[in-house]
Amino acid sequence: MPNSTTASGYFLDKIASLNFDLFFTKRNRILLHLLMWLGFSVLLFLSYVIGYHLVYSDAVLLTVRMALVNIIVFYMLFYLLLPKIFSGSKTKIIVLLILVFPISIFLWMASTYFISLLYYALGLEVNFGELKGVIKMSTEQTFLEAVSLKRILSQTIIIISLLSPFCFAKILVEIVKLYHKKFQVEKEKMALEIQNIQMEKDFLKAQLNPHFLFNTLNNLYGLTVRKDNLAPEIILNLSDIMSYTLYESNTEIVRLEKELDFIQNYIALEKMRYADEANIQVNIQGENQTAGLFIAPLLTFTFIENAFKYGLKSTQNAFVKLDIKIENNTFWLSLENDVDESFTTENFGGIGVENARKRLELLYPNQYELEIKNLKSSFKVDLKIVLRK
């Protein structure tokens, strides 16, 4: 059985999926209001007949009066007073909200008094039952007596009981509409962010090739001239990288083993730029646990690219160290490189790092941890992602 959190989430998703602009047309709103007041009138009529033992004609008379009074108060409250109240400052809103309730009660009692005067002028009266002569009794008092503080207080409970169902229904509908609009705005905003990030990712992919491609080709040319046995392997690595960045990474997620192959191929090509004694360490654990796991493509590339861009510069302790571990459907990356004295955190990453942060937040909300640290003599990135299957 689904728990309450799941049920409420399902309910909110259903609300969010409704198209209120399409449903709440002028015609539908009129029909809903008519049905609401018709239902109210039927219940009120039955209460007069059953509760006060009135004959049908007298019950209709008082039902019409009470329905008109409630209609006047309801529409003045929700379509005249409240819209003006919420158009002001916060202080003004609070003060007017405090005043709106006694104003509503005053409107209710004043409307009741004037409709009773109209009934009396037309010769209409309740002639049987417990409310016999109620119209005449209403008109025998002055207006000030009808809306006196004592009568306002005595009628407050009645007004609350009569108006509260409709006020609650109206408030509930407005809350649902506001939630739907908020959801739509967030959905459109997220779609725009994803579109922008996709453009940034495409830009990064375009930058990937020229960034190291010329160095790789130059080194490859040297290997082929010397007829070095590494040349075919380098060509294969380069081919795999180009295929991955141009074709396979155009989806939101890719198989984790594909991303790991890309990382290893990229680092293999970067190693060609440095002497054999360059301290470049790569340690990947848990490759046998990648089956069925997926990750956003090129998500770690920015950090790895920056490690080679800013690292291996120190004259004493030049290094790049990459540790990756896959365990319990979780991806851990720890990347550290040396930096020279002129390096600052502000220099690190640019659009690539910001793009990676955005993608992590959108694709792995509450499922990732990213920590970037400047350790003076080195720079370190720690990333943890709970992967999806």
N, C-alpha and C positions, 0 to 999 in steps of 0.2 A: 504494500500500500504506500503511495507517495506521501512524504512528510509534508507539513504545512508550508515549509519554505518552497518546496517544489511546486505545490499546488498554487501558492500565491504567485510564483514566477510564471507559471503557465497562464494564470488569470491575467496578469499584467501584459504578457506577450500577446494574448488574444485581444486585449483592449488596444494595445499599440498597433495591431494589424488592422483595426477597423478604420475605414475611411469616413470620418465624421463629416468632412466637407461634402462628400457625396450623399450621405444619409440625411443630414440636417438641412434639407432644402426648405424653402419657404412653405411649400405645400405640406411637407411632412411635419414641420414645427407646428403649423396651425392644427393639423389633425391630432398630434400628440397633446396639445393644450386642450383641445375640445374633449378628447377622451379623458384627460385628467379631471376636468371640471365635471364631466358627466358622471364619472365614478364617484367623485366627492358628493355630488348632488344626490345620487342614488343612496349612498350610505347615510347622508344627512336625513333624507326623506324617511328611510327605514327607522332611524333613531327616533324621529318625531312620532311615527306611527306606533312603534313597539314600546319605546320608553315613556312617551307622554300621552299615549292613547288618544292621539288626534285623528280626526276623520281625514280622508285623503285630501280633500280640498284645502283644509286648514294646514295640513302638512306641506302641501305644495306651496302655499303662501309663504310660510316661514322658511322653507327650503330656498325659494327664490331670493328672499331677503338676505339670508345668511350667505348664499353663494355669491350674490352681488357684492356684499361687504368684503368677503375674502378675496374676490377677484380684484377689487379696487386696491386693497392693501398689498396684495401679492405683486401686482404689476407696478405700483408706485415704488415699492421697496426694491425690487430686483431690476427694473428697467428705467427708473428715474433717480432714486436716491443713491443706491449703491454704486452705479457707474460714475456718478459725480464725486462720491466719497473717495473712491480709489484713484481718482485723477489728481489728487493733491499730494502734499508732503506727508511724511510718516506721522508727524505730530497731529496734523489735521485729520488723517485717517483714523487714528486712535480716538480722538475726541469725538468725531462724528459717528464712529461705530458705537460709542457709549450712548450717544444721544438717539441713535436710530431706533432703538427698541421702544422707548417711551413715545417717540413720534409715531411709530407704527401702531401702538395701542390707541393713541389719540385718533389717528385716522380711522381705525376700526370702529371706535365708539361714535365718532362723529358721523361716519357713513351709516351706521345702524340707526342713529337718531333721525337723520334726514330722510332715509328710506321709510322709516316708520311714519314720519309726517306725510310723506307722499301717499302711503297706504291709507292713512286716516282721511286724507283729503279725497281719496277715491272711494271711501266708504268700505274699505276692506278691513275685516276683523276676524280674529279667531273666536268662534262661537261655542266650541265644545272642548272638553278635555281639560287637562291640568293647566294649560296655558291660556285659558279663556280670558279674553279682554286684554291680552298682552300688548297689542298695538296701541290701544287707548292709554294704557298706563305709561307707555314709552313717551307719548306725546304730551302728557300732563305735566311733565317736568320741563324746565327751561334748558337751553343749550348748555349753560354753565353747569347746571346740575347733572346733565347727561354725561359731561366729560370731567366731572370732579375727580379729585385725586382719590377719594375713597372708592368711587365706582371703577376708576382705572385699575386700582390694586385688586379689587374684587373680581374683575374680568380678566386679569392677566393670565391666570391658569387656563381659563377657557380658550383664550386666544392662542396660547402656546400649544394646547392640545389640538386645536383646529388647524393651525398653520404649520406646525412642525413637520408633519409628513411631507407637505409640498415643498417647504424650505429644504428639508433633507434631500428630497429627490432632485431639486434644482441644484443644490450644492454638489451632490454626487455626480450629476451630469457634467457640471462645470469642471470638477476635478478630473473626471475621465477625459474630457476634451482637452484640458491643459496637459495631462499626461501624454495624450496622443500627439499633441503638437510638439511637446518637448522631445518625445521619442523621434518624431519625424525630423526635427532640427538636428538632433544628435546623429541620426542615421545619415542625413545629408552631409553633415560635417565630417563624419567618419569616412564616407565614400570619397569626399574631396581630399581628405588627408591621405587615404590609400592611393588615390590617383596621383597626388603629388609625389608620394613616396615611390610609386612605380616609375614616375618620370625621373626621379633622382637615382633610382636603382639602374635604370637604363643609361643614365648619364655616367654613372660609375662603371658600368659594364663597358661603355664606349671608352672611358679613360683607362680601363684595365689593359687594353691591348697595346696602345702606343707607349704606355708607361714603362713596360719592360720588354716589349716585343722587339724593338730594335737592338737592344743589348743581347737578347737571346739569339736573334738571327746572326748578329756579328760573331758571337761565340760559336754558334753552330757552323758558320762559314769556316771559322778557324779549325774546328774539329774535322770538317769534311776535307779541307785542304790537307790536313795531316793524316787523313784517313783513320781518324780515331774511332774505336769500336763503340764509344758512347754516342756517336751521332745518331744512329737509328733510334736509340732509346729517347734521346732529347726530342727528336722529331715526333715520336709517338706521344710524349708528354705534352708537347705544344699542341698537337692535334686534339688531344683529349680536353685540354683547357679551353681551346677555341670552341669546340663543340658544346662544352658545358655552358660557357658564358653566353654563347649566341643562341642556343636552341633549348637546352634542357632546363635552364634556370628561369624560363618565362612563366612559371607557375608560382602559386603562393607558397607551396611546400614541395620538397623533393625528398627522395629516399636519403637517409643519413649516410649510407655507405657511399653514395655519389658525391656528397659534399666532402666527405673525408678523402676520397680519391682526388678531388679537385685541390684540396689543401696540400696533399702530399706532392702532387704534380707541380703545383705552383712553387713550393719550397725547393723542389729539385731543380727547377729552372733558375730560381734566385741564387742557389748555391754556385751555379756556373759563373756568376759575377765575381766571386770571391776566391781567394786562394784556398787550397785544400786544408790549411791549418786554421781557417776561420771557425770560430766556436759557434756552430749552429746545431742546436740539439732539438730533436723532435721525438716525443714519446707519446704514443697513442695506446691506451689500454681499453679493453672491452670491445674490440672490433667484432668479436663473436656475438655481441649482444645488440647489434644494430638491426637485426631482422624485424621488419614491421614498423620501424621508427622513421619519422619524417621530421624535417627541419626547414626553416625558411632559407632559400638559396642565397649564397654570398653574404650571409649575415655576419660571419666572422672575418670576411676578407679584408674589410677596412682596417681592423686591428692588426692582422698579419702583415698587410702591405705597409702600414705605418711602422711596424717593428723593424722592417728592413729599410724603410726610408730614413728613419731617425736613428736606428741602431747600427752596430758595427762601426762606430765612429771613434770610439775611445782608443787611445794609443796603448793603454795598459790592460784594460779588461773589456775588450769588444766581444759581445756575445748576443745571441738571440736564442731564447729557450722557450719552447712550446710544449706544454703538457695538456693532453686531452684524455678524458676518461668518460666512458659510457657505462652507467650502472643504474639499475632499477628505473629504466626509462628516463634517466636524467643525463644531460650533457654538461660536463664540466670542462671549461677551458681556462688555462692559466698561461699567460704569455708575458714574458719579461725580456727587456732588451736594455743595453747600455745607452746612455745619452751623453752628449758633450756638455760643457759648462754653459753654453749659450741657450740650451734647451729650456723652454718653459711649457707649462701645461696648456697655455693659450695657443701654442704652436701646433698642438696635437690634433690631428684628425680633420678639422674643418667640417665640410658638408657631409663627409663620409660617416664620421662618428655620430653627428646629429641624426643622420638618416638611420643609422643602426639603432639608436635610442628610440626613435619614433616607431620603427618596425617592431622592436621588442615590446613596446607598450601596447601597440595595436594587436599584434599577433599572439603575444603571451602575457596578457594582463594578469598580475598576481602570480605568475608562474616563472618569473625570471629574477635573477639578481645580477647586477652589473656594478663593478667597482673598478674605478680607474685611479691609480695612485702614482704620484711622482715621488720616487724615493731618493731624489738628489742625484745619485750616481746611476740610477736605473729607472726604468718606467715599467709599470706592471698593470696588466688588465686581467681581472678575474670575472668570469662569466659562468652563470649556472642557469640552465633552462630545463624545465620539465617538458619533455617532448610528448607529442601526440602520436597515436597509432592510427 
